[in-house]
Amino acid sequence: MNSEVNWVSVFATNVLQKRRQMGMSQEELSHRVGVDVRYLGGIERAQRNPSLKVITSIAVALNTTPSALLTDVTS
């Protein structure tokens, strides 16, 4: 069994959960971050590997930190 963490998936899951907890739509978050809604959807489906700049912008928009969005809570 591979014990390596898939950080893109961890980030995707955490962004999706935090956005839903805040009652925010993908459209609203994408507007706040300054990215296309399709790109944000790709991030939430772990199909995109965002830059550090985008990661920090998402964290600010979700009122959290990049480290919180990169915390693996499944372990």
C-alpha positions in Angstrom: 0.0 0.0 0.0 1.3 3.5 -0.9 1.3 5.7 2.1 2.3 8.9 0.2 -0.2 11.7 0.7 -1.7 13.2 -2.5 -1.5 16.9 -1.6 -3.5 18.0 -4.6 -6.4 15.9 -3.4 -6.0 17.0 0.3 -6.1 20.6 -0.9 -9.1 20.0 -3.2 -11.1 18.3 -0.4 -10.3 21.1 2.1 -11.2 23.9 -0.2 -14.5 22.3 -1.2 -15.4 21.6 2.5 -14.4 25.1 3.7 -16.3 26.8 0.8 -19.4 24.8 1.6 -19.1 25.5 5.3 -19.1 29.2 4.5 -22.1 28.8 2.2 -20.2 30.2 -0.7 -20.7 29.3 -4.3 -17.9 28.4 -6.7 -18.7 31.5 -8.6 -18.3 33.7 -5.6 -15.1 32.1 -4.5 -13.6 32.3 -8.0 -14.5 36.0 -8.2 -12.9 36.7 -4.8 -9.7 34.7 -5.9 -9.6 36.2 -9.4 -9.7 32.9 -11.3 -12.1 31.4 -13.7 -14.9 29.3 -12.2 -13.9 26.4 -14.4 -10.3 26.5 -13.0 -11.6 26.6 -9.4 -13.8 23.6 -10.2 -10.8 21.8 -11.5 -9.0 22.6 -8.2 -11.9 21.2 -6.2 -11.9 18.0 -8.3 -8.1 17.7 -7.9 -7.6 18.1 -11.6 -5.5 21.3 -11.3 -2.3 21.9 -9.4 -2.6 25.6 -8.3 0.3 27.9 -7.8 1.3 29.1 -4.4 -0.1 32.5 -5.3 -3.5 30.9 -6.0 -3.3 28.7 -2.9 -2.8 31.8 -0.7 -5.5 33.8 -2.5 -8.0 30.9 -1.9 -6.9 30.8 1.8 -7.5 34.5 2.2 -10.9 34.3 0.5 -11.9 31.4 2.8 -10.7 33.3 5.9 -8.1 30.6 6.7 -4.4 29.8 6.1 -2.7 27.9 3.3 -1.4 25.4 5.9 -5.0 24.7 7.1 -6.0 23.9 3.5 -3.0 21.6 3.2 -3.7 19.6 6.4 -4.5 16.0 5.8 -7.3 15.2 8.2 -7.7 11.6 6.9 -4.7 10.3 8.7 
